[in-house]
């Protein structure tokens, strides 16, 4: 639950104090256009795939809300 709450705040552009490690990893991977482990998406651990998918969905949802307000 903490991951979702903090991911939502991060996706809204708010600074997140003590982000969960998964959110920090997602942010760095997004910044550097890479994945945490060598290879492609299917070479990543199940945990990484699941967590990144959740954060990505939250990010897309917040972007959609932002676009709707325009």
C-alpha positions as CSV (number, residue, x, y, z in Angstrom):
1,X,0.0,0.0,0.0
2,X,2.9,2.4,0.8
3,X,4.3,1.8,-2.7
4,X,1.0,2.8,-4.3
5,X,0.6,5.9,-2.2
6,X,4.1,7.1,-2.8
7,X,4.0,6.2,-6.5
8,X,0.9,8.2,-6.9
9,X,2.5,11.2,-5.2
10,X,5.6,10.8,-7.3
11,X,3.5,10.6,-10.5
12,X,1.8,13.8,-9.5
13,X,5.2,15.5,-9.4
14,X,5.4,15.7,-5.6
15,X,8.7,14.9,-3.9
16,X,8.6,11.7,-2.0
17,X,10.5,11.3,1.2
18,X,12.0,7.9,1.8
19,X,10.6,6.3,-1.4
20,X,10.3,2.5,-1.5
21,X,13.3,0.9,-3.2
22,X,11.1,-0.2,-6.1
23,X,10.0,3.4,-6.8
24,X,13.6,4.6,-6.7
25,X,14.7,1.8,-9.1
26,X,11.8,2.5,-11.4
27,X,12.7,6.2,-11.4
28,X,16.3,5.6,-12.2
29,X,15.5,3.1,-14.9
30,X,13.1,5.5,-16.5
31,X,15.7,8.3,-16.3
32,X,18.4,6.2,-17.9
33,X,16.2,4.3,-20.3
34,X,17.3,0.9,-19.0
35,X,16.1,-2.1,-17.1
36,X,17.7,-3.2,-13.8
37,X,19.1,-6.5,-15.1
38,X,20.7,-7.4,-18.4
39,X,18.4,-8.5,-21.2
40,X,14.9,-7.5,-22.1
41,X,11.6,-7.3,-20.2
42,X,11.2,-11.1,-19.9
43,X,14.7,-11.4,-18.5
44,X,13.7,-9.4,-15.4
45,X,12.4,-10.9,-12.2
46,X,8.7,-11.4,-11.7
47,X,8.8,-8.9,-8.8
48,X,10.4,-6.2,-11.0
49,X,7.9,-6.8,-13.8
50,X,4.9,-6.7,-11.5
51,X,6.1,-3.7,-9.6
52,X,7.1,-1.7,-12.6
53,X,3.8,-2.5,-14.3
54,X,1.9,-1.2,-11.2
55,X,4.0,2.0,-11.1
56,X,3.6,2.5,-14.8
57,X,-0.1,2.1,-14.6
58,X,-0.3,4.6,-11.8
59,X,1.8,7.1,-13.8
60,X,-0.5,6.6,-16.8
61,X,-3.6,7.1,-14.7
62,X,-2.2,10.4,-13.2
63,X,-1.2,11.6,-16.6
64,X,-4.7,10.9,-18.0
65,X,-6.2,12.9,-15.1
66,X,-3.9,15.7,-15.8
67,X,-4.7,15.7,-19.5
68,X,-8.5,15.6,-18.7
69,X,-8.2,18.8,-16.7
70,X,-6.7,20.7,-19.6
